[in-house]
Amino acid sequence: MLAYPVSTTRKEKLEMIHTIKERLLDAHGDAILAIGAYGSIALKTDGPFSDIELHVTTKDANQLKSLEFIYDKFKIELSTKDHRTFIEQAKEVDDSWAIKAGVFIHILSIHDPTHLFEQVKDLPFEALDANRRDIMQEFMVWEPYETIAKIRNNYSNGNLNYLDIGARDLLWQSAKLIGLANKTFYTTRARTFKESVELESIPSGYKKLLDFITEGQLQDKEKFYSLCEDLWTGLNEWYNNMGLDYRLKELPI
């Protein structure tokens, strides 16, 4: 086994974050409005192999380069944005809202003299109600509809090995929709499936297909395919119950 990635303690990570903060402030001074950690470090769920993820927000007239690199024992990501861009992205609602919103809501302040991160944490919810339903309708066309079509094509062609790929894609797409429907973001990408099944509104067939894959029962291809179809049916019934219709009655051109 390779010696890297290297195990580090939370204390070591926080010490490295302090070093990065001091170097950034020495180099750029007042151009930097705020520095904060997000992800597992902000949530205090970091493990020995977790990376360091930092927001670096600058004044609007200043722009630093975002960086992602390996240094010493650490994997480090500096997500640098000017103030205007940072605010805009915090307000952004798209099909990945449930996956991304948490990085603006849970932030461990490292340097934030204007309390920017406290002001930002409610922004991901501002435009959610206005855009959520339209996004769910559009995303159903872009992803799940196309995914089930691919599953059917490969099943009918006898390429049953694709079922595993297609089913995982369909589950991930469904999890994103579940987060939007429940107006709930997931704490981390790794916990998305676990947290999604605990939400109030989920489509029928979702948990059964997830359990089937999680338990490794992949040899029964007929049942595998049947569970994919069950989830697809469940997604459409779920949409009907929410009053969402993604199929057009007339050509839009």
ZICORRA-V757603 format. One record per residue. RES is the residue in one small letter. OMEGA is omega in whole degrees, -180 to 180 (* if undefined). NEAR is the number of other ideal C-beta (glycine too) atoms within 10 Angstrom. D_CENTER is the distance of its C-alpha to the mean C-alpha in whole Angstrom. Layout:
BEGIN
res=[RES	RES]
omega=[OMEGA	OMEGA]
near=[NEAR	NEAR]
d_center=[D_CENTER	D_CENTER]
END
This chain:
BEGIN
res=[m	l	a	y	p	v	s	t	t	r	k	e	k	l	e	m	i	h	t	i	k	e	r	l	l	d	a	h	g	d	a	i	l	a	i	g	a	y	g	s	i	a	l	k	t	d	g	p	f	s	d	i	e	l	h	v	t	t	k	d	a	n	q	l	k	s	l	e	f	i	y	d	k	f	k	i	e	l	s	t	k	d	h	r	t	f	i	e	q	a	k	e	v	d	d	s	w	a	i	k	a	g	v	f	i	h	i	l	s	i	h	d	p	t	h	l	f	e	q	v	k	d	l	p	f	e	a	l	d	a	n	r	r	d	i	m	q	e	f	m	v	w	e	p	y	e	t	i	a	k	i	r	n	n	y	s	n	g	n	l	n	y	l	d	i	g	a	r	d	l	l	w	q	s	a	k	l	i	g	l	a	n	k	t	f	y	t	t	r	a	r	t	f	k	e	s	v	e	l	e	s	i	p	s	g	y	k	k	l	l	d	f	i	t	e	g	q	l	q	d	k	e	k	f	y	s	l	c	e	d	l	w	t	g	l	n	e	w	y	n	n	m	g	l	d	y	r	l	k	e	l	p	i]
omega=[178	-177	-179	2	-173	176	176	178	176	179	179	179	-179	176	178	177	178	178	179	179	-178	180	179	-179	177	-175	-170	172	-174	177	-179	179	-174	174	180	178	174	-179	-173	179	178	-179	-177	176	-177	177	-177	-178	179	179	178	179	-175	164	171	-175	-177	173	-173	-179	-176	178	176	-180	173	-177	172	-170	174	176	179	-178	-167	166	-171	175	176	178	-173	179	173	-173	-177	-179	179	180	-179	-179	177	-180	-172	176	174	-175	180	-177	-176	180	-170	-171	-176	-178	177	-176	179	-180	174	-177	177	176	-175	-175	-179	180	-179	-175	177	179	-173	-167	177	-175	-179	-179	-173	-176	-173	-177	-177	-171	-169	-175	178	-180	179	178	-180	-176	178	178	-175	-170	-174	180	179	-179	-180	176	178	178	179	179	-176	176	-179	179	179	178	-173	178	179	-176	-179	180	-178	-179	179	176	-178	178	-180	177	179	179	178	178	178	177	179	-177	-178	-178	-175	177	178	-175	175	177	-177	-177	-175	-177	-179	-178	-177	-177	179	-178	-172	-174	176	180	176	-179	-177	-176	-179	178	178	179	-179	180	-178	-179	174	-179	-170	-177	-179	-174	180	178	178	-180	180	179	175	179	179	178	179	176	179	178	-178	176	178	178	179	180	178	-179	-180	178	-177	-179	-177	178	-180	175	-177	-178	*]
near=[3	5	5	10	14	14	11	21	10	14	8	15	21	16	12	17	21	12	12	20	18	11	10	21	14	8	10	15	8	10	15	20	20	22	23	25	23	20	22	20	23	22	15	9	13	20	10	12	11	19	17	21	21	24	26	23	25	21	14	12	8	15	13	17	6	11	13	11	9	12	12	9	13	19	17	18	15	18	16	21	18	18	17	10	14	24	18	12	16	21	15	16	20	13	19	14	23	24	18	18	23	20	20	23	18	21	24	19	16	20	16	18	10	11	10	18	25	11	13	21	14	11	18	22	15	11	13	16	10	9	14	15	14	11	18	18	14	13	19	21	12	12	18	23	16	13	22	21	12	15	22	15	12	17	19	9	9	8	12	14	10	14	20	13	13	22	22	14	17	24	21	17	21	26	23	24	25	25	22	23	21	15	15	17	22	22	17	17	13	11	12	19	19	13	17	24	13	9	16	8	12	21	21	13	22	24	16	14	23	22	12	18	17	12	8	7	12	15	7	11	14	10	13	21	19	15	23	23	15	16	25	22	14	19	24	19	13	21	20	10	10	12	7	16	12	15	10	8	5	5	5	4	3]
d_center=[30	29	29	26	23	25	25	25	25	23	27	26	23	24	27	26	23	27	28	26	26	30	30	28	30	33	32	31	32	32	29	26	25	23	21	19	17	13	11	13	16	16	15	18	16	17	19	22	20	17	16	17	14	16	16	20	21	24	27	26	29	28	25	24	23	19	20	18	21	23	25	28	26	22	19	19	16	18	16	19	19	22	22	22	19	17	18	17	14	13	15	13	12	11	9	6	7	6	2	4	7	8	9	12	13	13	15	18	21	23	25	25	28	28	25	22	19	21	21	18	16	17	16	13	15	18	17	15	19	20	18	16	18	19	15	15	19	18	15	17	20	17	16	17	20	21	19	22	24	24	24	27	29	28	29	32	33	33	30	29	27	24	23	21	19	19	18	15	14	15	14	10	11	13	10	8	11	12	10	11	15	15	14	11	8	7	9	7	5	9	10	8	11	14	12	12	16	17	16	19	19	18	19	22	22	18	19	22	21	18	21	23	21	20	24	24	27	26	30	31	29	31	29	26	27	28	25	23	25	25	21	22	25	23	20	23	25	22	22	25	25	23	25	23	25	23	27	29	33	34	33	31	34]
END
